[in-house]
Amino acid sequence: MKLAIVISQFPCSDEVFILRELRALQRRGFDMRIFSLKPPSEAPLHADAAPLVASARYSPFLWSREVFSRNLQLLSREPALYGKLLWTILRETWRSAPFLWRSLAVFPEAVRWGMELRDEPAERIHAHWATHPSTAAWVMSQISKIPLSLTAHAHDIYLDQAMLAFKLRQAVAVLTCTRQNLEFLKELAPDLPEGRIRLSYHGLDLQVYKPATVEPDIFRILSVGTLLPRKGFDTLLDACAILERDEVPYECIIVGDGPMRGELEQQAGRLGLKRVRFLGKQSQEHLPEIYARSSVFVLAAVHGNPSAAAAKRPGASDLIHFGIPNVILEAMASGVAVVTTRLTALSEVLVDGENGVYVPERDAAALAAALRELASNPARRASIGARAVERIRAGFDIQVTSGEVAQALGASAETSPPRAVRLA
């Protein structure tokens, strides 16, 4: 099956969950062309991206000779269609100026790619993220007459719903990665038939992420993520200071990079934390080994509750944590006891005291107490880790989840066509 995948940026080291899914689909025999709205900002970090890089297509942002000629071609031959596409974007996004301007910015390259898909058709256009990639994919779908589907993940659902309900109705299938998202999207488009919007958790290769056979040589705390305010690394460092004060033997490893790295390193210096190490970004090839050498995994994330105005400002997604963090799934699959804050969607996978431990947000003392108890009780750590592995095997095996995605992508276009777009 030929797929046209529309994505914000490929490869992107922070979107490993998308990379895993694409590779799983490729192994199932899907023939993919990846249309990336932005060129990569760094060399591919993960080796798994290499088999897909050759299929990635990029277009100069806004205008180039090729973009201009393709837009002129459509405008001159089918002015009604060109005008309809622009008018629909304006009609659906005018209440959100940032969304409107970004949609207009991706429009020219979406037209180019839609015209290219007329020449080299695919059987399905599928977008990752419900914001601008799915806007571009909708334009491409309207031009090429190829059915559209999309996957909605997190901030793309909750921060700005401009054009979202419209795109849900235009898609032949919509996937999303938490039950919380599923219910929210169904409320936005209650008229859609049952099964149009589907739950599909992010999957893991359980031959790669699996429990270690040997206990770590020291109580080792691990945290992985982009160094942003919403991840709560500052709270983790404060908790480590309490462990040092109480003379609890430990080591703390922080994997990831981001805007707060300098600030966090300064905080560690001020607190005199000699047993905290920042490893920076690590490839997916190295991460399973890092999990295997850890005793406990911590994500002290902050759910966030900004004002409506703050939620719409640039960078708002740095302040709010959505969904089920993939790093928690990786830690659970590795049999590592997880200590985390009570993010709303986590109830779908993590039960307090059974396969993980919850602590309050921004409470370093509570986090330190939970870590101290686990440090002194290896049997409880092992029990929590074993139940975590059972939960991941029951619902997050990529052999199963990629099959769900494949089924959604193979849905009959004849029985579920995109709805016609009205001019007014």
N, C-alpha and C positions, 0 to 999 in steps of 0.2 A: 504494500500500500504506500502510495506517495504522499508525504506530508510536507506542508509548508509551515514551519514553526516560526512564529513572530515573538521576539523577546527584546527586552530593553537593551541588554548588552551581553555579548557572548565572545569568549568565555568570561565569566565573572566569578572570582574566587569565593565570594560570599553567598553564591546561589548554588551550592553543591547539591541541594535537594532536586533542583531542576536538572542538573547535569546527570545525576543518578537515574532519573526517570528517562531522559533522552537516551542514555546508553542502554538501559533495559529495553526500551522500545526498539533500538537499533538491533540488539541481539535477537529480538523477536522477528526481525526481518523487515521492519519499516524502513522505507527509503526517504530520508529527510533532507530538506533544504532549510537552513536556518537563516532567517532574515533578522539581522540585528540592527536596532534603531541607532545604536551608538557603537563605535569601534571599541575594542578592548583597551582598557587603560593600563594594562600590565601584561607581561608575558604569561601564558597559561601556567597556573600554579599546580594544577592537578593533572596527573598523567592521563586520567580518564577523558580529558577534553580533547586529546590529540586525534582520536579517530573521527571526531566531529568537526574539527577546525576547517578541513577542506571543503565541507559542505556549507560553511557560513558565508553569507553575503552581506556586504556593507554598502551603504550609499552615502555620498557626501551630504552632510547636514544642510537642510534647506535646498540650495540650488547648485546645480552643476549642469554641464552641457547635456548629459544623458537625462537627468531629472527634468530639465526644462523641455527637452524635445518630447519626452513621454507625456508630460502634462499638456503641451501644446497639441500633441496628437489626439489625446482624448477630448480636449476642449473643442478643437476644430471639428472632429468627427461626431462627437456626441455631447454637444453643449448642455442638453437637458440633464444628462446623467452627471456631468461635472458640477453643474449648478445645484442639483439635488443633493449631492454628497456634501458640498460646502454648506448649503442651507440647513441640512439635518444636523451637522455639527454645531452650527450657530444656535439652532433652535434648542438643542439638548444641553448646551454648556454655557449659555450666555449669563446664567446666574453665578457662575464661578469663573471669574476672570483668569486666574492662573491656569485652570484646566482648559479654558477656551484657547488661550494663547499657545499652550503646549500642543493642543490638538491641531491647531493650524500649522504649527511648526513641523509636525510629523506628516502632515497631509501630502506635501509634494512627493516625498519618497514613497509613501504608501501608494500613490497613484502610479509611480514608476513601477513598483513591484506588482501591482495589480495588472498592469499592461504586460509585464513579463510573464505573469502566470497565464495570460491568454495564449502566449506563444508556447510555454512549457507548463502545461496544466499539472496540478496535483489533485488528489481526491479529497483532501481536507486541508483547510487552513486552521491552525490551532495556535492561540495566543496564550502566553504565560504572563499573568498580571492583568487585572481588569481595568487598568487605566489606559495609558497611551499605547502599549502594544496591542491591546484589544481594539482600540480605536483604529489603529493602522490596519489591523487584520480585518475589521469590518469594511473599511474602504476597499481593501484588496478583494474581499469576498464579493462586494457589490459589482466591482469592475469585471472580475473573472468568472462570476456565477458559480464559484466553488463554495460549498457549505463551510460555515464558520463554527468553531467551538472554542472554548476558553477555559483556563484554570484561574480562579480567584484565590488569593492567598491570605492577605493580612491587611496592611495599611491601605492597600488598593481598594478594599471594601469599605473601611470605616472612616477614613479621613475626609473623603469627598465623594459623594455619590452621583456627581454629575455624569449623565449619560449611562449610568450603570444599569438601571432597570431596562432601558432601551436595548442595551447590548445583551442582557439576559434573554430578552424576547427574540432577538435576532439569531441567537446561537441555537444550533441543533443539539448541543450538549454543553453543560456547564459543570465543571468539577471544582470541588473545594476541599480543603484539607482538615477541617474540623467540623464537628456537629454544630457547634455554636455558629460558625459561618453559614452552614447549610440552612439553619432556621432563619437567620437574618436575611439571606438572599431570597428565600421562599416568601418572606413577608414583603419584600420589595416587588415581587412579581407573582402575586398569589394566583393569577389566572393561568400560569403555565401548567401543562400536564404533569402528573406525577412521574418522576424519573428523569425529567429534563435537567434538573439540578441534582447532582449526585455527590455523595461523600466519597472521597478517596484519600486516605492518609498517605503521607510521605513514607516511602518504604526504604528499608536498609538491606544491604547484602549481608545476610546473617552468617555467611562463610567468612566474611571479613571482620565484622564486629561481633565478637564472641568472648565469653568469659576467659580470663587468664587461668592458667593451671597452677600458678605459684603466687603466694601472697607478696605484696610489696615489702621491701626491707625496712620501710619506715611509714608512719602514718602520713600518706601523701594526699594533699588536697589538690584537686584539679578544677580549673574553670576555663571555659572556652567560649569565645565570642568576639564580636567587633567591640572595640573599646569605646562605647557610647554611654551617655548618662543612664539610659533605660536598663542597662545590664547590671548595674549595682556593684561594680567592682570596688568602688570606694567603701561600701559596707563590708565587703569581704576583707579588705585590708584592715579596717578597724577591728574586725573579729580576730584576724591573725594577731594583732597587737594584744588583744585580751588573752589569747592562747599563750603568747610569749610571757606575758605578765604572770600567768598561772603556771608557767613552766611545763606546758604540755608539749612533748616532743612532736614536731610536725615538719613538713615541707610543703610549700604551696607553689604550684606551677600555674601560670596564667598564659594561655595560648590565644593569640589574636593581636590585631593592630587596629588603630583608629585614632580619631581626634583627641581622645583623652589620654593617650599613652604617656605623654610628657607629664601631665598633671598627676597621673597615678604613680609614676615612678618617683616624682617629687614627694607625694604623700607617703610612699613606702620609705623613702629616705628620712622624712621627718619623724616617722614612727619607729625608726631604727630596725626595720624588718630585714634581717640578714638571711632569712630562710624563704624569702619570696623571690621567684625568678620569672621574668617576662621573656617568653620564647618567641614572640612575634607570630606572624602567620606560619602555619605549617600545612603541608600538602595532605590530602586525604590518604596518601600512601603511608604517611608517618603517624597520623592520628590514632589508628587502632592500637598501635604499640604504646602510645602515650596513655591512652585509657587503661590498657592492660597493666600498666605500672602504677596505677592510682588506687587509693583506698576509698576515696569518697569524691563525688563530683558536686560542685556548688554552682548554682546560678541564683544570685541574690537580686533578681530582676525587679523592676518597678513597673507596675501596670500603667500608672499615670492617669491623671484626671485633669487635663488642661481645659481651659475655657474654649468655647466655640471658636473665638478669634484665634487663640493660640494654636488650636488644632489645624487651622488652615494655613498657618504661616510656613514658609520654607524651612525645612529641617524639623517639622513637628514629629515626623516618624522617629526621630532620635530620642524623643521623650516618652513614647508610649510603646509598650510591648504587647504584641498580639499573638494569638495562636499557640501552638505547641512547639517550643524551641527544638529544633532538630538535634542540637547538642545533648539535650536531655534524653532523646531517643537513643542516640549513640552510646551514651553512658549506661543507660539501662540495658541495652543489648550486650554491653561488655561486662555486665554483672557487677557494676560499680554502684554502691549505695548513693542515691541522689538526695541532696538537701537543697530545697528551692523555695521560693515564695509562691503564694497561691494564685498564680495566673489563672484567669477564668477557664480557659480551654483545657488546662492540665487535668481537670477532674475526669476527662475522657480516658486518661491513661494512667494517672498516678493517684494511688490511694494512701493517705497519710498513715504512717505506721506499718503499712503492709509492704508496698514496693517502693517506698520513698518517704521522705520526711519534709513536712512544710514548716516554714518559719515566717514570722511577720516581715513585711517590707521595712527596709531601712532600720532594722533593729540588730545592731552588731552584737549586743549582749546575748540575744536569743540565738543568733547564728552560732556564736562561740560556744554556747551551752550545748547546742545540738551536736556540734563537732566534737566537743570534749566527751560527750556521752558515747559517740560512735568510736572515738579513739580508744576508749577504755573497754569496748565491748565488741571484739572481732566477730563473735558468733552472731550478734544482731546484724552487723554489717553484711555478713555472708547471707543471712536469711533474707534481708531486704533485697540484696543483689540477685539472689536466685529467683525470687518472685518477680523482680523486674524483667529478668530474661524471659520468663514464662509469658508475661504480658506482651512483650515485643514480638515474640514468636507467634502469638495468637492473632495479632492484627497489623503488623508492620513489616512483614516479610516482602521484599520488593518483587519476589517471584509472584506473589499474589496481587500486590497493589498495581504492578505494571500490567497485569492481566486485566484489572478493572479499567485502567486507562485505555488499554488497547480496545476493550469492548466499547467504551464510550466513543473512541475515535472511529470505530467501524460501524457506528449506527447508520441506518439507512437514510441517505439524503432524500430519497424519494418520499419516505413517509414523514419526514420531519424537515421540510424546507424552511429556510429563513423567511421571515415575514416580509412582505413588500413594504417599501418605505414610502410613506405619503409625503407629498410636497408641502402639505400644510396641516 
